[in-house]
Amino acid sequence: MDDLVTERLVLHPLSVAEAEALVAGEPDGTVRWAPGYPTEGDVGAVGRFLAVEADGDGPPHAGVYEIRTREDGVAVGGMGFHGPVAEDGSVTVGYGLVPAAQGKGYATEALRAVLSAARERGIAKVKGDADHANIASQRVMTGAGMELVGADEKVKYYETTWPLAG
């Protein structure tokens, strides 16, 4: 996968080696990390990516991205899928930014790019969720074009669906 470039960001798809360095807390020397990066959520998401890649028997992981600012190339967060694309063509997305990068529209900008790339790759549906109290994440998903499709007592569920090619 190639980098996804937006107006203000570069979403860099992590290789296995880059993901291993992130989990170890050791930048590989090609990118600087913002204070607080990687977060616990980034390490968990990248760990799931590495587990799927190490298994090798099933479908490949749909990918994880490091969110970098174009201005200085500093990694400020992560965005990625929770695993391989399911049999129905769907995948769940997650994301996070260090506190200093929040509130600038970066997450929405990054999610729009990832949704576009998912559609181009033939993924039929991208799902996401946010706790009821997480208004910022709900705004990110709606701002990127995802629609609220349901809720339970704790979580609101969002998705974007495209017709399958063929």
C-alpha positions as CSV (number, residue, x, y, z in Angstrom):
1,M,0.0,0.0,0.0
2,D,1.1,3.5,-0.7
3,D,1.0,6.5,1.6
4,L,-2.3,8.3,1.6
5,V,-1.7,12.1,1.3
6,T,-4.2,14.7,2.3
7,E,-4.0,18.5,2.5
8,R,-2.3,18.4,5.9
9,L,-1.4,14.8,6.6
10,V,0.4,11.7,5.3
11,L,-1.1,8.4,6.4
12,H,1.7,5.9,6.2
13,P,0.8,2.2,6.0
14,L,3.0,0.4,8.5
15,S,5.1,-2.5,7.5
16,V,5.7,-5.4,9.8
17,A,9.1,-4.0,10.8
18,E,7.8,-0.5,11.4
19,A,4.9,-2.0,13.5
20,E,7.3,-4.1,15.5
21,A,9.4,-0.9,16.2
22,L,6.3,0.9,17.3
23,V,5.2,-1.8,19.7
24,A,8.7,-1.9,21.1
25,G,8.5,1.9,21.6
26,E,11.5,2.5,19.4
27,P,11.1,4.8,16.4
28,D,13.0,3.4,13.4
29,G,14.9,6.6,12.7
30,T,12.9,7.6,9.7
31,V,10.2,9.4,11.5
32,R,9.9,11.5,14.7
33,W,7.1,10.9,17.2
34,A,5.1,13.6,18.8
35,P,5.1,13.5,22.7
36,G,2.7,10.9,23.8
37,Y,2.9,8.8,20.6
38,P,2.4,5.9,20.3
39,T,-0.6,5.8,22.7
40,E,-1.8,2.6,24.4
41,G,-4.5,2.4,21.7
42,D,-1.9,2.6,19.0
43,V,0.2,-0.2,20.5
44,G,-2.9,-2.4,20.9
45,A,-4.1,-1.8,17.3
46,V,-0.6,-2.4,15.9
47,G,-0.3,-5.5,18.1
48,R,-3.5,-7.0,16.5
49,F,-2.1,-6.2,13.1
50,L,1.1,-8.1,13.9
51,A,-0.8,-11.0,15.3
52,V,-2.8,-11.4,12.1
53,E,0.3,-11.0,9.9
54,A,2.2,-13.6,12.0
55,D,-0.6,-16.1,11.7
56,G,-0.4,-16.2,7.9
57,D,-3.1,-18.8,7.5
58,G,-6.1,-16.5,7.2
59,P,-6.8,-13.4,5.1
60,P,-4.4,-10.5,5.4
61,H,-5.0,-7.7,7.8
62,A,-6.7,-4.7,6.1
63,G,-3.9,-2.4,7.3
64,V,-2.8,0.2,9.9
65,Y,-1.6,3.7,9.2
66,E,0.6,6.1,11.1
67,I,-0.8,9.6,10.9
68,R,1.9,12.2,10.2
69,T,1.7,15.9,9.6
70,R,2.8,16.9,6.2
71,E,4.4,20.1,7.5
72,D,7.1,18.4,9.6
73,G,6.5,14.6,9.2
74,V,5.9,14.1,12.9
75,A,3.7,11.1,13.8
76,V,0.7,12.3,15.8
77,G,-1.5,9.3,15.8
78,G,-2.8,6.2,14.2
79,M,-5.7,4.9,12.2
80,G,-6.4,1.4,11.0
81,F,-8.7,-1.5,10.6
82,H,-9.3,-4.0,13.4
83,G,-8.4,-7.0,11.3
84,P,-9.0,-8.6,7.9
85,V,-11.9,-7.8,5.7
86,A,-14.8,-10.0,6.7
87,E,-16.6,-12.4,4.3
88,D,-19.4,-9.8,3.8
89,G,-16.8,-7.3,2.6
90,S,-16.8,-5.2,5.8
91,V,-14.1,-4.0,8.2
92,T,-14.1,-1.9,11.4
93,V,-11.9,1.2,11.7
94,G,-10.4,2.8,14.7
95,Y,-8.2,5.9,15.2
96,G,-6.6,8.1,17.8
97,L,-4.4,11.2,18.0
98,V,-2.1,12.5,20.7
99,P,-3.8,15.3,22.7
100,A,-1.8,18.1,21.1
101,A,-3.1,17.1,17.7
102,Q,-6.8,16.8,18.7
103,G,-9.3,19.4,17.8
104,K,-7.7,20.4,14.5
105,G,-9.8,18.2,12.2
106,Y,-6.9,15.8,11.6
107,A,-9.0,12.7,12.5
108,T,-11.8,13.6,10.1
109,E,-9.3,14.4,7.3
110,A,-7.5,11.1,7.9
111,L,-10.7,9.1,8.0
112,R,-12.0,10.5,4.7
113,A,-8.7,9.4,3.1
114,V,-8.9,5.9,4.6
115,L,-12.6,5.5,3.6
116,S,-11.7,6.5,0.0
117,A,-8.8,4.1,-0.1
118,A,-11.1,1.3,1.3
119,R,-13.6,1.9,-1.4
120,E,-10.9,1.8,-4.1
121,R,-9.7,-1.5,-2.6
122,G,-13.1,-3.0,-3.0
123,I,-14.1,-3.0,0.6
124,A,-17.9,-2.9,0.7
125,K,-18.5,-1.5,4.2
126,V,-16.5,0.3,6.9
127,K,-17.9,0.3,10.4
128,G,-17.0,2.3,13.5
129,D,-18.3,3.0,16.9
130,A,-18.0,5.5,19.8
131,D,-19.2,5.6,23.4
132,H,-22.2,7.9,23.9
133,A,-20.0,10.4,25.7
134,N,-17.4,10.5,23.0
135,I,-18.9,13.3,21.0
136,A,-15.6,14.2,19.3
137,S,-15.4,10.7,17.7
138,Q,-19.0,10.8,16.7
139,R,-18.3,14.1,14.9
140,V,-15.3,12.6,13.2
141,M,-17.3,9.8,11.8
142,T,-20.2,11.9,10.6
143,G,-17.8,14.5,9.3
144,A,-16.1,11.9,7.2
145,G,-19.5,10.8,5.8
146,M,-20.3,7.8,8.0
147,E,-23.9,7.4,9.0
148,L,-25.3,6.5,12.4
149,V,-26.9,3.1,12.0
150,G,-27.7,2.1,15.6
151,A,-27.0,2.3,19.3
152,D,-27.1,0.4,22.5
153,E,-26.9,1.5,26.1
154,K,-23.2,2.3,25.8
155,V,-22.2,2.7,22.1
156,K,-23.3,4.4,18.9
157,Y,-22.6,2.5,15.7
158,Y,-21.6,4.1,12.3
159,E,-20.9,2.8,8.9
160,T,-20.3,3.7,5.3
161,T,-21.4,1.2,2.6
162,W,-20.7,1.1,-1.1
163,P,-22.0,-1.3,-3.7
164,L,-19.7,-4.3,-4.4
165,A,-18.0,-4.0,-7.8
166,G,-18.7,-6.7,-10.3
